[in-house]
């Protein structure tokens, strides 16, 4: 189904058949998860945004898709349906490998739940896109939370395009939490964003170039998220 509504207890509940265009234009998404609206607006072209859906993007798990990284950064929960009932999958358990998720053969993705962002949080998505398809050669989504005095109390970072599946940049998150978000901390986090990734190599970019892009775009996403946190 296609819908966007406030979830019980805060945050958003989004039907899996909700299109990119609906996400981009939704005031609820813009208010509660602006990085999702921003990333949806960067997908492909108008025709694709009017037809493609958030559920299709996540379930397909294309390694160059935009929304998987955003879902990781937003700590999304995915609700499935099957003849046996429903289950909820945390985003860190969802993406398994190239075009592979933890969905069972008898399951469909039914709903995406986005928790409410903490106070003093900012978010951003930055990508180096293919000029023709607009797929992410590398894309990084970041959500940064501060204590109001510029100190980082929370960081959530997702990376797409770099490897066979979207992943959480855990080492980059750890480099930020507890820091004053100065240049040294941000640079350390950006350098660590690619840790553990087996970088893709194809006609669009070498593994070495993707590693470089991951660091560069992690830095851009983090700095933009900090700016958006005020």
C-alpha positions in Angstrom: 0.0 0.0 0.0 1.0 3.6 -0.5 0.8 5.9 2.6 2.8 8.1 4.8 1.5 8.7 8.3 2.8 9.5 11.8 3.6 6.3 13.7 2.3 5.5 17.1 4.9 6.8 19.6 6.5 9.1 17.0 8.3 8.8 13.8 6.8 7.7 10.5 5.1 4.6 9.0 5.5 4.4 5.2 3.7 1.9 3.0 6.1 -0.1 0.8 4.4 1.0 -2.4 5.0 4.7 -1.7 6.7 6.3 -4.6 9.9 8.3 -4.5 7.9 11.3 -5.7 5.5 11.0 -2.8 8.4 10.8 -0.4 10.0 13.9 -2.0 6.8 15.9 -1.8 5.5 14.8 1.6 5.5 17.5 4.3 5.5 14.8 6.9 8.7 13.3 5.5 10.3 16.7 5.0 9.6 17.5 8.7 10.4 14.2 10.3 13.1 12.6 8.0 14.3 15.3 5.6 17.2 13.2 4.4 14.7 10.7 3.0 12.9 13.4 1.0 16.2 14.7 -0.2 17.5 11.3 -1.3 14.3 10.4 -3.0 14.5 13.5 -5.1 18.0 12.5 -6.3 16.8 9.1 -7.7 17.1 8.8 -11.5 14.6 11.0 -13.3 11.0 12.1 -13.0 9.6 9.0 -14.7 11.4 6.7 -12.3 10.5 8.8 -9.2 6.8 8.7 -10.2 6.8 4.9 -10.6 9.5 3.5 -8.3 8.8 2.8 -4.7 10.7 2.8 -1.4 9.7 -0.9 -0.9 11.0 -1.8 -4.3 14.3 0.0 -3.7 14.9 -1.7 -0.3 13.7 -5.2 -1.3 15.7 -5.1 -4.6 18.8 -4.1 -2.6 20.6 -2.7 -5.6 24.2 -2.0 -4.5 23.9 1.5 -6.1 20.5 2.4 -4.8 20.1 5.6 -2.9 17.5 4.7 -0.2 19.3 1.7 1.4 22.0 4.0 2.8 19.3 6.4 4.0 17.3 3.6 5.7 20.5 2.6 7.5 21.2 6.1 8.7 17.6 6.5 9.9 17.7 3.1 11.7 14.6 2.0 9.9 12.6 -1.1 10.8 11.0 -3.1 8.1 7.7 -4.9 8.5 7.0 -8.0 6.3 3.8 -9.9 5.5 3.4 -13.6 4.7 0.8 -16.3 5.1 2.4 -16.9 8.4 1.8 -13.4 9.7 4.2 -10.4 10.1 7.7 -9.9 11.4 9.8 -6.8 11.9 13.4 -6.7 10.7 16.0 -4.2 11.9 17.7 -2.5 9.0 21.1 -3.8 10.1 19.9 -7.3 9.6 18.1 -6.7 6.3 20.8 -6.2 3.6 22.8 -9.5 3.2 24.7 -9.3 -0.1 24.5 -8.3 -3.8 20.7 -8.0 -4.6 20.0 -10.2 -1.5 18.1 -9.4 1.6 16.8 -11.4 4.6 13.3 -11.5 3.2 12.0 -15.1 3.1 10.7 -16.5 -0.2 7.1 -16.3 1.1 7.4 -12.7 2.4 6.8 -9.3 1.0 7.9 -6.0 2.4 4.8 -4.3 3.8 5.9 -1.2 5.7 8.9 0.9 6.6 9.0 2.5 10.0 11.3 5.4 10.7 11.9 6.3 14.3 11.6 9.9 15.4 14.9 11.8 15.3 16.3 12.9 18.6 16.4 16.6 19.4 19.3 18.5 18.0 19.7 16.1 15.1 20.6 16.9 11.6 20.8 14.7 8.5 22.2 14.7 5.0 22.8 12.6 1.9 25.7 13.1 -0.4 26.5 11.1 -3.5 28.7 10.9 -6.5 26.2 9.8 -9.1 26.5 8.2 -12.5 25.8 11.0 -15.0 23.5 8.8 -17.2 21.6 6.7 -14.7 22.1 8.8 -11.6 22.8 5.6 -9.6 25.2 6.2 -6.7 28.7 5.2 -7.6 29.1 6.1 -3.9 26.5 7.6 -1.6 26.6 8.4 2.1 23.8 9.3 4.4 24.4 10.7 7.9 22.4 11.5 10.9 24.2 13.4 13.6 22.9 14.3 17.1 24.5 16.9 19.3 24.0 18.0 22.9 23.2 21.5 21.8 26.7 22.7 22.6 28.4 21.1 19.5 29.3 17.8 21.1 28.3 14.6 19.3 25.9 12.4 21.3 24.9 10.1 18.4 25.9 9.3 14.8 24.3 7.0 12.3 25.9 6.6 8.9 25.0 4.4 5.9 27.1 3.9 2.7 25.8 2.7 -0.6 27.4 2.1 -4.0 30.8 1.3 -2.6 30.4 -2.5 -2.1 28.1 -5.3 -2.9 25.5 -4.1 -0.4 24.6 -1.0 1.6 26.4 -1.0 5.0 26.6 0.9 8.2 29.9 2.8 8.7 30.3 1.7 12.3 33.9 2.9 12.7 33.0 6.3 11.4 30.1 6.5 13.8 32.4 5.6 16.7 34.9 8.3 15.7 32.3 10.9 16.0 30.4 10.0 19.2 31.8 11.8 22.2 33.8 14.2 20.0 33.4 18.0 19.7 32.8 17.5 15.9 36.0 19.4 15.1 37.9 18.9 11.9 40.1 16.2 13.3 37.1 14.1 14.4 35.3 14.6 11.1 38.4 13.7 9.1 38.9 10.6 11.2 35.3 9.5 10.7 35.5 10.2 6.9 38.7 8.1 6.7 37.1 5.3 8.6 33.8 5.2 6.6 35.1 2.6 4.2 36.5 0.2 6.8 35.4 -3.3 6.2 34.0 -2.7 2.7 35.0 -4.9 -0.2 34.9 -2.2 -2.8 33.2 -2.8 -6.1 35.2 -2.4 -9.3 33.6 -1.9 -12.7 33.6 0.2 -15.8 32.3 3.2 -13.7 35.0 3.2 -11.0 37.9 1.2 -9.7 37.9 -0.1 -6.2 40.6 2.4 -5.2 38.5 5.3 -6.6 35.4 4.1 -4.7 37.4 4.0 -1.5 38.5 7.6 -2.1 35.0 8.6 -2.9 33.6 7.0 0.2 35.9 9.1 2.4 35.2 12.3 0.5 31.4 11.9 0.5 31.3 10.7 4.1 33.0 13.9 5.0 30.5 16.0 3.0 27.5 14.2 4.4 28.7 14.5 8.0 29.5 18.2 7.7 26.1 18.9 6.1 24.3 16.9 8.8 26.1 18.9 11.5 25.1 22.1 9.7 21.5 20.9 9.5 21.6 20.2 13.3 22.1 23.9 13.8 
